[in-house]
């Protein structure tokens, strides 16, 4: 719940969230759709549409995202992927 609130208030960036998911098992188990719904200006419908567009399964969890899926999510939200 705290992570979702941090995303909603933009005090946690998407790239920081991906880093935290690698280190924190609880965050890593957060469903991607829940994370997207917590993003500013993204509701349930937009979140599911984006997941279909980016070819991400609705059951996917943060830790299970591949590098290309992470990159596409970062690009969608206007964040340049680290190291690129």
N, C-alpha and C positions, 0 to 999 in steps of 0.2 A: 504494500500500500504506500509506503514511504517513497519508493522508487517512482511509482506512478505519479505521485504528487509532485516530485521533483521534476519529472518530465513536463507535467502540465504547467508548472510555473517557470519552465525553461531554466531552472537552476542546475539541471543535469543535461548535458548534450548527448546526442545519439552515440557519438564515438566514445564518450566516457562510459555510457551504458554498456556498449559492447566490451570495453576493457573490463568493466566491473563484472560482467557475466562470466568472463573467463576465470576470474579469481574467486567469485562468490557463488557457491552452488545454488543458493536460494534465488538469486537474480538470474542465474543461468537457466533455471527451470521455468521462468516466466514465459508465458505464451506470447509469441510475436504479435498476434492479433490484439491482446490486452495492452501490450506496449504501444501499439499504433493508436488504439482508442484513447490512450492517455496523452498522446501528443496534442499540442495546441492546434485548433482548427481541424481536427480529424475525429469524426464520430464513428459509430459502428459501420455504417454503410460505406463511407470512404475507406475505412481500414480494410474491409473485406475486398473492395474493388481494387485497392492498391496491391493486396496480396495476390489476387488473381493476375493482375497486370505483370507483377514481378515474378510470377510462377513460384509462389511460396505457399506450401500447404498450410491449411488453417490449424493443423495440429502441431506445427513446428514451434519449437521453443528457442529462446535466444541462443543458448549454447549450441544448438543444432544448425544454426545458419551457416551456410558456406561463405567463402570469401566474396564470391560474385554477388550473392544475395545481400550481404552487408554493404558492399560497394554501391549496389543499385539503390538500397534504402538511403544511404548517406547522400547520394546524388539527388534523389527525389526530394529530400528535405534541405537541399542546398548546402550540404556540408562536403567539403573536399576530403576524400579519404586520406588518412595519414600515410605518409611515405610515398605519395604520388604527385 
